[in-house]
Amino acid sequence: MSTAESTTTPGLIPATILTGFLGSGKTTLLKRVLTETHGQKIAVIENEFGEENIDNDILVSETQEQIIQLSNGCVCCTIREDLRTTLADLASRRRKGELDFERVVIETTGLADPGPVAQTFFMDDEIAETFLLDSILTLVDAKHANEQLDTRQEARRQVGFADQIFLSKTDLVDDQAVEALSHRLKHMNPRAPQQRVHFGEVPIKDVFDLRGFNLNAKLEIDPDFLSADDHDHAHDHGHHGHDHDHGHEGHDHAPGEACNHPHHHHHDDDVKSFVFRSERPFNPAKLEDFLGAIVQVYGPKMLRYKGVLNMNGTDKKVIFQGVHQLMGSDLGPKWMPGEKKVSKMVFIGIDLPKDILLQGLEGCLA
């Protein structure tokens, strides 16, 4: 596994990917970010200038030029050939002093898969040495989300990739519907915090510098969420608290078993997550071989995966994460005296073979 930078390297330009299905309010959020007086100079890269894009009233001039200066010192440009070229062009003009910006926001089209966009930041040396991917933000339209998630895989993928989920239009549906949607999203992606937003009014601190792609020692996931689920614990099978409780998500009910929240379970989304936990350390060589093989086969279906691992041969936590076929790992802080050395991994993907993965990981333990 290649080592990735775990800290914000000075001089790198942070980049944020903004995604979400058509009509979820990306442009509203973007416009707010661009016009709010936060004193930051932002370059916005749009995947296409369509009907729904930034209104002309905040653009200084309508020109044929690909890069447009905005009234508050931000700049806006369209993706020309591909994202790599556009980013390289922005960086070069910044170095020459032709453009002044501190961060980049990439707005993808409503139908886009954020995966290749994220990969651009890791696959190209020039881009990786200039930009730092900060996070993927996904907007979800609470009114239309269930239908979109049912019918469009792009919408499900966008949820799977998210570091942060913003629920828009929650005022148009009742609380129970928002709760059910939130629960559904959490099953698809338990590591992304969810926040309700009204007309794109999000404090800037909730949008930038989230460090979703930093390899840090914190795994932002309630490890008991997936094993306990949200039903009452009358049938919690007694496997909580043991070191072999990984993988029991509790949402495949045995025939005849009670489920108190049927409305949470009729969506069998292909984007799912599962967690592996173990108190036994990993054998590093075995784990690297296994993950390498898995990524070769299932990489395109693996959206995001992340873990904090206890490895034989080091007294430090090993942090790893990946997007599709790209995987990086890094040494984190030492395990604290008295701290329980538990490896935790979360995988988010499309129809991933959970049993094969869990058994394979089990086989990599020392």
Residue, then its C-alpha position, 0 to 999 in steps of 0.5 A: m500500500s502506498t503511503a499517503e500524506s496524513t496531514t495537510t501539507p503546507g501549500l496544497i490547495p484544498a479541493t471540495i467535490l460537491t455532488g448531489f442529484l438533479g434539483s437537490g440544491k447544489t447550485t443554491l449551496l454553491k451560490r451561497v458559498l460564493t456570495e457569503t462574505h467569508g473573505q475566501k477566494i474560491a475557484v469553482i469548477e463546473n462540470e457543465f454550464g447548464e440551465e441550473n448553474i450559477d446565475n449571471d448576476i453574480l458573474v462579472s461578464e459573459t465571455q467566451e473565456q473559460i475562466i470567469q471572474l466573479s464579483n467577489g474575487c472568486v473565479c469560475c470555470t468549466i471543465r474543458e477537456d477533463l478535470r486534470t487539464t482544468l486543474a493543471d491550468l488553474a494551478s499554472r495561472r495561479r503560479k503566474g499570478e494571473l489568478d488568485f484563489e485559495r481553494v477549489v470547489i468542483e460541482t459535478t453534474g447531477l448524474a455524475d459518479p464522484g469516483p473518477v473525480a476523486q481519483t483524479f487527485f491521487m492518480d496524477d503526480e502534478i495534481a497530487e503535488t498541488f491540490l489536496l482533496d478535502s472532502i466529498l459533499t453530497l446534497v440529498d433532496a428529502k422530498h424526492a430522494n427515496e424515488q431517486l435512490d430507488t431508481r438511479q444508481e448514480a444517486r446511490r453512489q453519490v451517497g456512498f461516496a459522501d464524507q458529509i451529507f446535507l439533506s435539503k428540502t426537509d421542510l417539504v416532508d414530515d419529520q417521520a419521512v426525514e427520519a426514515l430517509s436518514h436511517r436509509l442513508k445511514h445504512m448506505n453510508p454510516r461514516a458520513p454525518q448528516q445535516r439538514v440545510h435550508f436553502g443552502e444556508v450552511p455555515i462555511k465551517d461545515v463545508f470546508d476543511l472537513r478533512g474527509f480524505n485525511l488518513n487520520a486515526k479517527l473513524e467517524i462511525d458509531p461502531d455499534f450502529l450497524s451491529a445493533d441497528d435501530h430496533d429495540h434489542a429484544h432480539d440482539h442475539g447476545h453477540h454484542g461485546h464479544d470480539h466476534d460481533h463484526g458483520h452482524e448487522g441485524h437487518d436480515h431478519a430471520p423468518g418470523e422474527a419481529c421487526n418493529h420498523p418495517h418502513h426502514h427495511h423495504h429498500d434493499d439498496d445495492v449500495k451498502s456498508f458493513v463493518f469488520r471488527s477484531e481484537r486480534p492483530f492483523n498479519p501485515a503481509k496477508l492483509e496486504d495480499f488479500l486487500g490487493a486481490i479484493v481491490q483488483v476484482y471488486g475495485p469498481k464496486m468499492l466506493r469508499y473504505k476506511g479502517v484503523l488497524n491493529m497490525n503485528g509488528t508495530d505499536k502504532k495504529v495503521i490507518f488505511q482508506g481507499v476509493h475504488q482501486l486506489m488504496g493508501s495507508d499510513l502509520g497513525p499515533k501509538w496505541m495508548p496504554g490501556e487502550k483496547k487494540v481493536s481493528k475496525m474497518v468500514f466498507i461502502g460499496i455496490d453489491l460487495p460480497k460481504d461474506i467473502l470479505l469478512q471471511g477473508l479478513e478473518g483469515c488475515l488475522a495473526 
